[in-house]
């Protein structure tokens, strides 16, 4: 037996060893005089998820294709400095709160009091938007490793009332499900709707366009928007429109449709009203890449799902990495945009003594 054959056999044996479920941590820099860490979650199927406590950002998700090849299917960066770059925007993989998506005129009323909100309304590093904060972190090892991030969102931050205590737990299951569980409590009536702004390309983050990905959305209607794409309260059926993804359809099949909502957004950027009862974990969307065979299903307890096809040029730091327009799609489970101003929408109100709790699962498989 020659040396080359022996070496090949050894390499095969090593690479075929089972991967253990685990969570590990490595130092990743610092922000606002706080240490930033990168947490790496793995499961026995070889799936690997990297998350940082800076902004609750998912920096990568590596899953196998039909031949077993691992690729990162989540757009993100390898260095903290890239997320802190002056040219950075887009909030790739970041935790969004206290309220994800649009609120008409950035204002709403609670108990007769008007509140005006803005990302720029904060007084110190402890009251920055969620995606710019260093969160407290704790971990749990085991068959299904967990990372829990927490922070105190003080009253007045971004203009919102109430001290909000927030926890977000990321769990990687043995069945290749990345589960995100959101918790919050308040000491004053407020509104809450959190999400994660992950961008997916199941062919690999540098594989090009997602317009040939097959998308299914479990929704009979979208929340119709005004000129700023802010929901008006009107529910618009998807039947007979370019927004109908109730059966698997290539994302690019109707992305040039003359519908004014598509023209305004230069593609898809719509909130879908997920069928079924809010608060119950249910199927929301399915994404499939025919080339690699990778499949992603989104399940959620939230009432809505924002489908956004990355319709604008990425920031310079992303362009430098090779990311392009419509090279990814975001599937953001959330409360309805502008719900604080529309009584007919599922409520996003939270009162003292109540607990905000939502779950979103990203279920990965191979066809």
C-alpha positions in Angstrom: 0.0 0.0 0.0 1.7 3.2 -1.1 1.9 6.4 1.0 -0.5 8.4 -1.1 -3.2 5.8 -0.7 -2.6 5.7 3.1 -2.8 9.5 3.3 -6.1 9.5 1.3 -7.6 6.9 3.6 -6.6 8.8 6.7 -8.1 12.0 5.3 -11.3 10.2 4.5 -11.5 8.7 8.0 -10.9 12.1 9.6 -13.5 14.0 7.5 -16.1 11.3 8.0 -15.9 11.6 11.8 -19.2 12.8 13.3 -19.5 16.4 14.2 -20.5 17.1 17.7 -23.2 19.5 18.7 -21.6 22.4 20.5 -21.3 26.1 21.0 -17.9 27.8 21.2 -16.9 31.4 21.7 -14.0 33.5 20.3 -13.1 37.1 21.0 -14.1 39.3 18.1 -13.1 42.9 19.1 -14.8 45.5 21.1 -17.4 48.3 20.8 -18.2 51.1 23.3 -15.6 49.8 25.7 -17.3 46.4 25.7 -15.9 43.1 24.5 -17.6 41.6 21.4 -17.6 37.8 20.9 -18.4 35.5 18.0 -20.4 32.4 19.0 -20.2 29.3 16.8 -23.1 26.7 17.0 -22.7 23.3 15.3 -24.9 20.2 15.1 -24.1 16.6 14.2 -25.2 17.1 10.6 -22.4 19.6 10.0 -24.6 22.7 10.1 -22.7 25.7 11.5 -24.2 29.1 12.6 -22.1 32.1 13.7 -23.7 34.8 15.7 -22.1 37.8 17.4 -23.4 39.7 20.5 -22.8 42.9 18.6 -26.3 43.6 17.2 -27.4 40.0 17.6 -26.0 39.6 14.1 -26.1 36.2 12.3 -22.8 36.4 10.4 -23.0 33.1 8.6 -25.1 29.9 8.2 -23.3 27.0 6.6 -25.4 24.1 5.4 -24.8 21.2 3.0 -26.1 20.9 -0.6 -27.4 17.7 -2.2 -23.8 16.4 -2.6 -22.8 17.3 1.0 -20.9 20.5 0.1 -21.1 23.1 2.8 -21.7 26.7 1.8 -22.6 29.9 3.7 -26.2 30.8 2.7 -26.5 33.9 4.8 -25.0 37.2 3.7 -22.6 38.6 6.2 -19.0 39.5 7.0 -15.9 37.9 8.6 -14.8 40.9 10.6 -16.5 43.2 13.2 -14.8 46.1 11.4 -17.0 45.5 8.3 -20.2 45.9 10.4 -18.7 49.1 11.8 -17.5 50.6 8.5 -18.8 54.1 7.6 -19.9 52.5 4.3 -21.9 49.8 6.0 -25.7 49.7 5.8 -28.4 47.1 5.2 -28.2 45.5 8.7 -27.2 42.1 7.3 -28.4 39.4 9.7 -29.0 41.9 12.5 -31.6 42.0 15.3 -34.1 44.7 14.6 -36.1 46.4 17.4 -37.9 47.8 19.2 -40.2 48.0 16.2 -39.3 46.4 12.9 -40.4 48.0 9.7 -42.5 51.2 9.0 -44.7 53.3 11.2 -46.6 56.0 9.4 -45.0 59.4 9.9 -42.8 57.8 12.6 -45.5 58.4 15.2 -48.3 56.7 17.1 -50.5 57.3 20.1 -50.9 55.2 23.3 -53.4 56.2 26.0 -53.9 59.5 24.2 -50.2 60.4 24.2 -48.3 60.8 20.9 -44.9 59.2 20.6 -42.5 60.2 17.8 -39.9 57.6 17.0 -36.5 57.7 15.2 -33.4 55.5 15.1 -31.4 58.7 15.9 -33.3 59.3 19.2 -30.8 58.1 21.8 -28.7 59.7 24.4 -25.8 57.2 25.1 -24.3 53.9 24.0 -26.8 52.1 26.3 -29.7 53.4 24.3 -28.6 52.7 20.7 -30.8 50.7 18.2 -30.6 47.0 18.8 -28.4 46.3 15.8 -25.7 48.7 17.2 -25.7 47.5 20.8 -23.4 45.0 22.5 -25.8 42.5 24.1 -25.2 40.5 27.3 -24.6 36.9 26.3 -25.0 33.5 28.0 -24.7 30.0 26.4 -26.0 26.5 27.0 -24.2 23.5 25.6 -25.8 20.2 24.8 -27.5 18.3 22.0 -29.1 21.5 20.9 -26.8 24.4 21.8 -28.3 27.8 22.7 -27.1 31.4 22.8 -29.2 33.9 24.7 -28.7 37.6 24.3 -30.3 40.2 26.5 -30.5 43.9 27.0 -32.4 46.7 28.7 -34.1 49.0 26.2 -34.7 52.1 28.3 -37.8 54.3 28.0 -37.3 57.1 25.5 -34.8 55.2 23.4 -35.7 55.8 19.8 -38.8 57.6 21.2 -40.6 54.5 22.5 -42.2 54.5 26.0 -41.4 52.0 28.7 -38.3 50.2 30.0 -38.3 47.0 27.9 -36.3 44.0 29.1 -35.4 41.9 26.0 -34.1 38.4 25.6 -33.4 36.6 22.3 -32.5 32.9 22.3 -30.9 31.2 19.3 -31.2 27.4 19.3 -29.6 25.1 16.7 -31.4 21.8 16.7 -30.2 18.3 15.8 -32.6 18.5 12.8 -30.9 21.6 11.3 -33.4 24.2 12.6 -32.2 27.6 13.7 -34.9 28.7 16.1 -35.1 32.3 17.3 -37.2 33.0 20.4 -38.0 36.5 21.3 -39.0 37.6 24.8 -39.8 41.1 26.3 -41.5 42.7 29.3 -42.3 46.3 29.9 -43.1 48.6 32.9 -45.3 50.9 30.7 -47.7 50.5 27.8 -45.7 50.3 24.6 -45.4 48.6 21.2 -43.0 45.8 20.3 -42.2 43.9 17.0 -38.8 42.3 16.7 -37.3 40.5 13.8 -33.9 39.3 12.3 -32.8 40.9 9.1 -31.1 37.8 7.6 -30.5 37.8 3.8 -30.5 34.3 2.2 -29.0 32.9 -1.0 -29.3 29.1 -0.9 -26.8 28.7 -3.7 -24.1 30.3 -1.5 -23.7 33.9 -0.5 -21.5 34.6 -3.5 -23.3 32.5 -6.0 -25.2 35.4 -7.7 -28.8 36.1 -8.3 -31.7 34.5 -6.3 -34.2 35.2 -9.1 -34.3 31.5 -10.0 -35.0 30.4 -6.4 -38.5 28.9 -6.0 -40.5 30.8 -3.4 -43.7 29.7 -1.7 -45.5 32.0 0.8 -48.5 30.8 2.8 -50.5 34.0 2.5 -53.7 34.9 0.7 -53.2 38.6 1.1 -50.6 41.4 1.6 -51.0 44.6 3.5 -51.4 47.2 0.8 -49.1 50.2 1.1 -49.1 53.9 0.3 -46.5 55.8 -1.7 -44.0 55.2 1.0 -44.9 51.5 1.1 -46.4 51.9 4.6 -49.5 49.8 5.1 -52.8 51.7 5.0 -55.0 49.1 6.7 -56.3 47.6 3.4 -55.8 43.9 2.9 -55.1 43.1 -0.7 -55.7 39.6 -2.0 -52.7 38.1 -3.9 -54.9 36.1 -6.3 -54.3 37.2 -9.9 -51.4 39.5 -8.9 -47.6 39.3 -9.1 -47.6 38.8 -5.3 -49.1 35.4 -5.5 -46.6 32.8 -4.3 -49.0 30.3 -2.9 -47.5 27.7 -5.2 -43.7 27.4 -5.8 -42.7 30.2 -8.2 -39.3 31.6 -9.3 -38.7 34.9 -7.5 -37.8 36.5 -10.8 -40.9 35.3 -12.8 -42.9 38.5 -12.2 -40.4 40.8 -10.5 -40.7 43.2 -13.4 -44.4 43.4 -13.2 -45.8 47.0 -13.7 -47.7 46.8 -10.4 -47.0 50.2 -8.8 -46.0 48.6 -5.5 -43.3 46.5 -7.3 -42.2 49.5 -9.4 -41.8 51.7 -6.3 -39.7 49.1 -4.5 -37.8 48.0 -7.6 -38.9 44.4 -6.8 -40.5 42.7 -3.9 -40.7 44.5 -0.5 -44.1 43.5 0.9 -45.6 42.3 4.2 -47.6 39.1 3.7 -50.4 38.2 6.1 -49.5 34.7 7.0 -52.5 32.3 6.9 -53.5 30.8 10.2 -53.8 32.1 13.8 -51.1 34.5 15.1 -49.4 33.2 18.2 -49.4 29.6 16.8 -46.2 28.3 15.2 -47.1 27.7 11.5 -45.6 27.4 8.0 -44.9 30.9 6.5 -42.6 30.4 3.5 -40.4 27.9 1.6 -37.4 28.8 -0.4 -35.7 26.3 -2.7 -32.5 26.5 -4.9 -33.0 24.0 -7.7 -29.3 24.0 -8.5 -27.9 23.1 -5.0 -31.0 21.3 -3.7 -31.0 23.4 -0.5 -34.3 24.2 1.0 -35.3 26.7 3.7 -38.7 26.7 5.4 -39.7 29.6 7.6 -42.2 28.9 10.4 -43.3 31.6 12.8 -45.8 32.6 15.4 -45.8 36.2 14.0 -48.7 37.5 11.9 -46.6 38.8 9.1 -43.7 38.1 6.8 -41.8 40.8 4.9 -40.4 39.5 1.6 -37.6 41.7 0.4 -35.5 40.9 -2.7 -32.5 43.2 -2.0 -33.5 45.6 -4.7 -30.9 48.3 -4.2 -27.1 48.4 -4.6 -25.3 46.9 -1.6 -23.1 49.3 0.4 -19.4 49.5 -0.6 -18.2 47.0 2.0 -20.7 44.4 0.6 -19.9 45.2 -3.0 -16.2 44.6 -2.2 -17.1 41.1 -0.9 -19.0 40.4 -4.1 -22.6 40.9 -3.1 -25.0 42.3 -5.7 -28.5 43.6 -6.3 -31.1 40.8 -5.9 -28.3 38.4 -4.9 -30.4 37.5 -1.8 -33.9 37.5 -0.3 -35.0 38.4 3.3 -37.9 36.6 4.9 -38.6 38.6 8.0 -41.2 37.3 10.3 -42.7 40.3 12.2 -45.8 42.1 13.4 -47.6 44.1 10.7 -45.9 47.3 9.8 -47.8 50.4 11.0 -49.9 48.2 13.3 -49.7 50.8 16.2 -51.9 53.1 13.9 -54.3 50.5 12.5 -56.7 49.0 15.1 -57.8 46.3 12.6 -54.3 44.8 12.4 -53.1 42.2 14.9 -52.0 44.2 18.0 -48.4 44.9 18.8 -49.2 46.5 22.1 -47.5 45.3 25.3 -48.6 46.2 28.8 -47.0 45.7 32.2 -47.6 42.2 33.4 -47.7 40.8 29.9 -44.9 39.0 28.1 -44.0 39.4 24.4 -43.0 36.0 23.0 -42.6 35.2 19.4 -40.8 32.3 17.7 -39.3 32.1 14.2 -37.7 28.9 12.8 -35.5 28.6 9.8 -35.7 24.9 8.9 -32.9 23.7 6.5 -33.0 20.6 4.4 -32.0 19.2 1.0 -34.3 18.1 -1.8 
